[in-house]
């Protein structure tokens, strides 16, 4: 979401991309870079390969608003990710509509206890 009204001050995600563009650069995407003590870390990734650490919520808000790619570090996937086979037992070759339906059925029957302790 953007500004709530004409008189509301712009949010960081409203001004960052125009500033970066004005300086002759582009924001290529965001990356969730780590998970430390239950908290994610994130970077903005610029065209020159430059990375700037930001709050994950700010990175994701900016990515969603601007339609930027969101990457997740392999270490995060290794630590907290689930194999596709566990989420979609038939594998990833199923039609996307069937995968979504299977996931919805999974969500209907899942409880927090199914995931163990953090």
ABEGO torsion letter per residue (X at the ends): XBBABAABBBBAAAAAAAAAAAAGBBBAEBBBABBBGGBBBBBBBBAAGBBBBBBAAAAAAAAAAAGBBBBBBAAAAAAABBBAAAABAAEAABBAAAAAAAAAAAAAABBAAAAEBX
